[in-house]
Structure formats: C-alpha cells, structure tokens
Amino acid sequence: MSQMLNTNGNRRQFLTATSSAFAALIASGCSTRGAGLASASTGSVSSFTDYGPLVQDPNGILDLPEGFSYRVLSSLGDAMSDGGTVPDKADGMGCLDIGNGEIALVRNHELIPTDGPGGPIAKGYGTWNGEITPGGTTNIVLDAKTLEVKRQFRTLGGTIRNCSGGVTPWGSWLTCEEAPTGPGQRFGDGLAVNHGWTFEVPGEATGLVDPVPLRAMGRFNHEAACVDPETGYVYQTEDMNDSVFYRFIPKVPGELSEGGKLQAMVIENGPADTRNWDANTMPLGTSFAVSWIDLDDVEAPKNDLRTRAATAGAAVIARGEGLHMGDGELYMCSTSGGVKKLGQIFRLVPGRGGAPDRFELFFESESEDQFNYGDNLCVAPNGHLVVCEDQYTEVVDNHLRGVTPDGRPYKLARLTVQTEPAGACFSPDGKTMFVNAYAPTKTLAITGPWASA
C-alpha cells in the first residue's frame, strides 16, 4: 500500500506543478540533457561522426565500440522473486527512479496466448480457454549505483502482445497491446474479452497490479506512447501499414483512468500520406503546421479507428512504432516508410503559447547501412537518437543505430544473436543504457563514454 501512496504522491505533484514535470521526466531516465536534437532545426551541427568501429563480442551477444561494455541483468528462465521465471519476448521497456537508491526497469513481454507465462499468474485482465493470457510486464529493481538486481517479478498479466509503451512524468509505464482482437474476431477463438488497450504500471509496483484498460485512449494496434510533461497530453503510435498518429487529452492530466479526448493528427497544407511509397510527397526537413481532429467510438469494436480517422483527413503513416519525448519535441519511427521502405523518423514539436504544433520528416533511410526497419527508439543524454532495428530476413542482422542531431546515422551496436534489440532506455544519471534481446529474452546494461559525442 505504501508503494501506491508514493506513486500517487508523484501524480499529485505532477498535477499541481506541471512546470516542474520536465525535471521529473529527466529523472525517469527518458529525456535529453542540454539542447538535444532541437539543434538540428536551429542549424547547430555536431562534428561527431560515431564512436568508432564495432569490436566483436567474444561471448557472441553484442558487438560494441571500443570503450563500451555490457552485462546481462536478466535472462529467459531466470528465477524471479515472486516464484515465477522470466518470460520470453522482451520488447519495450522504461527506466524509472523509485527512490531509496533504486531504479526500476518495467519490461514488456509480447506474448500471445499459446506462449508460456513463466509460471502461474494470480490475476490478470483476460483469459484464453480459461487460462490467464501470458502477456504483460515484469519489473526489475536495481541498485541505482551498482546495477545489482535486487528483485524481479511480474507486474501485469492477462494481456496480449505488449509491444512498446512509454514512461510518464509521474513515475509509471504505459504498456500497450498490439492486439486488437477478441471473442468472435480474428485470432479471437478462446478469448474472454476484447484486447487492444493501454494499461498503466507504476514503477514502484511490488507485484501484480490491477489490470485496468485505459479505454478512452482507444482500441487499436497499439505500439508506443509518450507524455508531454508540460501538458500531460499522451501521444500514441499504431503499427499498421496505414496507421495514423494519435493524441490523447486527459480530462485530468496525470489521471488517465478518468478519461479524456482522443484525436488524430492532420497535416495542414501538406501531404495526407507521409509514407513516400508511391511519390515523394513528404519532403525531408520541411516543417508543417498540424491540427488534431476529435475521434468518436474510440473503443472501435471493428478495429477501424485509423480508417475512419484517415477518411476525416488524418495523415497516414507507415507502421508508426517507436516514440520518445526529447527536450520539448517528440521523435517517432515509421518502420517501413520511405521511398526505399527502410524506415523514417518524424519529429513533432508541440506548440506553446497558442502556436500550432509542427511536424516534419527528420530522417529517411536510403540504404540498409543507414538503418533497416527502425522500431523502438529513445533520446540519449547527449541528444542523439538510439534506434532499435527490427528486420527479419533470411539472416537476421539487427543493430542499434545512432542518429546525430543533424541527421547522420551510425552503427552503435550489433546484436549477433538472431533476434531484435528492443526497449532501449537510459538510467536517470545517463551513464547506462538498458536494452533487451527480444527472444530468447536477455536484458542488458551497457556502459561507456556516452558523453563523448
């Protein structure tokens, strides 16, 4: 109970002092220090190119530049402190400062009903053929200085395909189901309830939380979320070839369960299709004013929210995935967007003082060497983007890619196991980056000269 009271205290602080919420976001380890990528729009260009060539890992897990190293914190099948074992398919992840010299990694598991849950789940949102569905989250509590694992345990159950999400300024993780299905729907045989929701998990959770779907935030093929700390607005992406970009305005900032208004983004005097598949209609580096249209029937039993939004004028995006709040601006990955269909990164700058929000194509990959299917992303403490690749070809060769403030990509790491890196996020002090190997699950802590860039 005391843990929940502390979380509520963080939430109250956010509600009464939004001007200090950005500081809370920095403390969560998910935003930039300094000018960040905003320098790209002001003409400041860094001389940094990359951290140097990657050095082959003798353990065959992760190649890193000279001066960097990693340690494995958690692996599939490890015993957890709640009696279960670490589940598989670790995807999106956030890092939160929970006080008392501890930080928590809240880790998604993108499990489908036929996957193993890592042990019995005492309670959860939904069932499949009478058994609680295995998707959800686990929390890993670390010593903030030594990174020693102090405890790890399941915190959410009964969901399906928890893909990505985002941290909040009030100390929680929004975990998103990439699974708009349910009884009588595609792949819905045996399911007891509809899926395709966002759930909230406190960083300070000590066990399974009550699984409350945030229905007002919409039912769709959820991917990621992030919160603007100045307004409390929540932005959301959707992993579909014809997705749109969503914004949720809560009735009470910081109290998402109280409901609110869901909207979709419209590009004013610009392209209705940002994908650049058939024509290069979304030019690189051109900033467009955007507006937002209200959506109705957001629980979308037919999974048609995006198509109704596009018909009303919302901009179409190719597989909106990774989403992260930097220093006053948001960055979003479009996994298969672009002329080459290798991926795009968009930037949204929320308007302040009555100015309109502005949206631009920040980067578009022109070759597999730049990046190939960017998925999860975060903003590093030095202002660079870190993008997790998610391509599955005959030979899987996924990297962590860096992108400089002036839009130059570089190799940051190479995952040599045949899976994808996911859930990249930084510790509150900016000294450690955490990342998952998706399957078989491994959670890694990477240290090195991050500030040298």
C-alpha positions, -999 to 999 in steps of 0.1 A, spaced: 0 0 0 28 24 8 42 19 -27 9 30 -42 8 60 -20 42 71 -31 31 68 -68 0 88 -61 22 115 -45 42 117 -77 10 121 -96 -3 148 -73 30 167 -77 26 165 -115 -10 177 -113 -1 208 -92 33 217 -107 34 209 -144 62 234 -148 85 210 -129 73 179 -147 101 180 -173 125 177 -144 106 146 -133 108 132 -168 146 137 -168 147 118 -135 129 90 -152 158 85 -175 139 90 -207 148 125 -219 178 146 -230 202 168 -213 210 201 -230 198 212 -264 192 177 -276 180 172 -312 165 206 -313 199 218 -325 191 201 -359 164 227 -365 185 257 -354 214 249 -376 239 237 -350 259 208 -364 280 185 -342 314 173 -355 308 139 -340 305 110 -366 304 78 -345 320 60 -316 343 41 -338 342 5 -353 324 -22 -335 345 -48 -317 335 -84 -320 320 -98 -287 337 -130 -277 305 -141 -260 286 -137 -292 258 -115 -279 265 -78 -286 293 -61 -306 301 -26 -292 326 2 -299 359 3 -281 354 16 -245 319 2 -242 309 -29 -223 277 -47 -212 265 -71 -185 235 -94 -186 210 -85 -159 182 -109 -166 176 -139 -190 147 -161 -200 140 -187 -174 158 -169 -145 141 -174 -112 122 -143 -101 114 -132 -65 77 -139 -69 83 -176 -76 79 -174 -114 106 -173 -140 115 -146 -166 91 -149 -195 102 -146 -232 98 -119 -259 110 -89 -240 101 -58 -260 95 -21 -250 110 -10 -216 113 21 -194 136 31 -166 122 49 -135 137 63 -104 117 48 -75 138 63 -47 158 47 -18 187 44 -42 168 21 -65 157 22 -102 131 0 -118 131 -13 -154 95 -20 -164 97 -45 -192 71 -56 -217 66 -92 -228 50 -95 -263 34 -129 -256 5 -145 -274 -20 -169 -256 -1 -200 -267 32 -187 -252 45 -198 -218 38 -173 -190 68 -181 -168 47 -196 -141 12 -192 -128 -3 -157 -129 -25 -150 -99 -47 -123 -116 -49 -106 -150 -71 -88 -174 -83 -116 -197 -82 -153 -203 -78 -177 -232 -96 -210 -229 -99 -204 -191 -62 -195 -185 -49 -160 -179 -32 -148 -211 6 -146 -206 13 -111 -220 21 -83 -196 51 -68 -178 78 -76 -154 97 -52 -132 134 -54 -125 145 -34 -94 182 -24 -95 206 -7 -71 210 27 -88 248 27 -83 259 -8 -87 231 -20 -110 228 -52 -89 195 -69 -95 177 -67 -61 144 -83 -72 123 -90 -103 87 -100 -106 57 -100 -128 36 -68 -126 8 -72 -152 -9 -103 -166 -38 -112 -188 -29 -91 -218 -17 -100 -253 14 -88 -273 26 -60 -250 48 -43 -276 61 -9 -266 48 19 -244 63 49 -226 72 63 -192 52 90 -176 64 121 -156 45 107 -125 65 75 -123 47 48 -143 50 29 -175 22 28 -202 22 -7 -217 4 -11 -250 -13 -41 -265 -5 -47 -302 -36 -70 -304 -70 -55 -313 -88 -88 -311 -114 -105 -290 -142 -131 -289 -155 -138 -324 -128 -117 -341 -96 -127 -360 -74 -149 -337 -100 -144 -310 -111 -180 -305 -109 -188 -268 -106 -152 -256 -130 -139 -230 -126 -101 -236 -116 -76 -262 -79 -66 -264 -60 -37 -280 -57 -14 -250 -32 6 -230 -25 -2 -193 -6 16 -166 21 0 -144 37 20 -115 75 19 -113 70 13 -76 48 -17 -80 57 -46 -57 37 -73 -75 7 -77 -98 -12 -45 -104 -50 -43 -110 -53 -46 -148 -74 -16 -158 -76 -9 -196 -75 28 -204 -104 25 -229 -107 63 -236 -71 61 -251 -85 40 -279 -86 4 -291 -62 -2 -319 -29 -20 -328 -10 0 -302 27 4 -303 43 32 -282 33 61 -261 49 92 -246 37 121 -225 43 158 -230 53 169 -195 41 204 -200 5 195 -209 1 159 -198 -11 150 -233 -3 114 -244 9 107 -279 4 72 -294 16 52 -324 0 24 -343 18 -5 -360 -2 -7 -392 8 0 -428 -20 26 -429 -17 39 -394 -24 74 -380 -8 94 -352 -29 98 -321 -31 124 -292 -50 118 -260 -60 148 -240 -69 136 -205 -97 152 -185 -73 154 -156 -36 155 -165 -19 126 -149 -51 107 -142 -56 88 -174 -82 65 -160 -105 95 -156 -110 95 -194 -104 122 -220 -105 130 -257 -87 110 -284 -76 128 -315 -57 121 -348 -31 144 -365 -39 163 -397 -11 180 -417 -22 214 -427 -14 224 -463 8 193 -466 6 157 -476 -22 134 -464 2 104 -469 37 106 -453 49 72 -464 66 83 -497 59 49 -512 43 60 -545 55 95 -546 79 116 -526 52 138 -511 67 142 -476 99 162 -482 128 158 -458 133 187 -433 101 207 -442 81 217 -412 43 217 -415 17 231 -391 -6 203 -379 -40 202 -363 -59 175 -345 -94 161 -352 -116 146 -325 -124 109 -329 -156 91 -318 -164 55 -310 -127 51 -298 -133 16 -284 -136 7 -321 -151 -28 -320 -144 -32 -357 -107 -21 -354 -115 7 -379 -103 37 -359 -74 45 -382 -95 42 -414 -122 65 -400 -96 90 -390 -79 89 -424 -113 95 -441 -117 126 -419 -83 139 -430 -57 124 -407 -22 118 -421 -14 82 -430 19 68 -416 36 35 -424 38 14 -393 42 40 -365 64 24 -339 90 39 -315 80 72 -299 100 92 -274 99 127 -258 131 146 -261 137 182 -250 104 197 -260 99 176 -291 88 141 -299 105 116 -322 87 87 -340 98 58 -360 79 47 -391 93 12 -396 86 7 -433 82 43 -445 102 60 -472 110 56 -509 131 26 -501 107 13 -475 135 10 -450 122 34 -424 116 71 -415 119 92 -383 95 120 -378 97 149 -354 67 167 -337 73 200 -319 42 207 -297 32 243 -300 34 266 -270 16 298 -262 -10 293 -289 14 284 -316 5 253 -337 22 220 -334 47 214 -361 56 181 -378 85 172 -401 103 143 -417 136 143 -398 153 113 -414 146 88 -441 168 57 -447 182 54 -481 201 21 -476 203 -8 -452 236 5 -439 219 36 -426 192 16 -409 168 -11 -418 133 -11 -402 137 11 -371 114 2 -343 119 13 -306 138 45 -301 150 68 -274 169 100 -269 203 96 -254 216 121 -228 239 136 -254 209 144 -276 214 116 -302 187 92 -311 192 55 -304 171 33 -328 165 -4 -324 164 -22 -357 137 -49 -363 142 -66 -396 137 -104 -400 153 -116 -432 169 -150 -440 199 -139 -420 188 -116 -391 214 -88 -386 199 -62 -363 218 -31 -350 213 -3 -325 217 27 -347 226 62 -335 214 93 -353 232 126 -347 214 159 -341 220 169 -378 205 136 -390 236 114 -396 231 77 -388 259 55 -374 264 20 -360 262 20 -323 260 -18 -316 252 -51 -334 231 -78 -318 248 -110 -330 221 -134 -318 192 -140 -343 167 -116 -328 159 -79 -324 172 -53 -299 142 -36 -281 133 -13 -253 164 9 -253 163 34 -224 188 52 -202 193 53 -164 185 86 -146 222 95 -144 227 89 -181 256 66 -176 239 33 -186 217 23 -215 194 -7 -210 182 -28 -239 165 -62 -244 174 -90 -267 138 -100 -277 140 -138 -278 153 -157 -260 150 -128 -236 180 -111 -222 181 -77 -206 215 -59 -209 231 -29 -192 256 -11 -215 281 14 -201 307 35 -219 317 70 -229 282 82 -238 291 119 -232 320 119 -256 297 125 -286 
